[in-house]
Amino acid sequence: FMHGTEALHGDLGGAQAGDVAILLSNSGETEEVLQAAAGFRRARVSTLALTANNHNSLATTCDLYLCVGVHKELDHNGLAPTASAMATMALGDALAVVLSQRSGFSKRDFSLCHPAGQLGKIASSNSQDH
């Protein structure tokens, strides 16, 4: 995870060619995110935008774009990122699941990355069975 503002204050230095950056901005016009996208492009990092629509600067700047598809926020003013935040999280989870499956990430891999807590115990005991 890299926050847009932190990216502009040195964290972009950790990105390198071959990495993939997923950039989140409902409007697609958040200045820090746009500047981070430009930095990723200079570093030859592939970029994927998750935004409300494809009619914005971020969607047109990035290599790929996925529409989050929320047209109205839930709060009484229609401004606070409520529905869009949840939809973005769900889309991010879906991407993580697909990439995990495609890369062959196993329960054993999970247990090595997450050795503690209840999930670690379950993954560790299940990975020994398979």
HELIX and SHEET records of a PDB file:
HELIX    1   1 GLY A    4  ALA A    7  1                                   4    
HELIX    2   2 ASP A   11  GLY A   14  5                                   4    
HELIX    3   3 GLU A   31  ARG A   42  1                                  12    
HELIX    4   4 SER A   57  THR A   61  1                                   5    
HELIX    5   5 ALA A   83  SER A  103  1                                  21    
HELIX    6   6 LYS A  107  CYS A  113  1                                   7    
HELIX    7   7 GLY A  117  ASP A  129  1                                  13    
SHEET    1   A 3 VAL A  20  LEU A  24  0                                        
SHEET    2   A 3 SER A  46  THR A  51  1                                        
SHEET    3   A 3 LEU A  64  CYS A  67  1                                        
END                                                                             
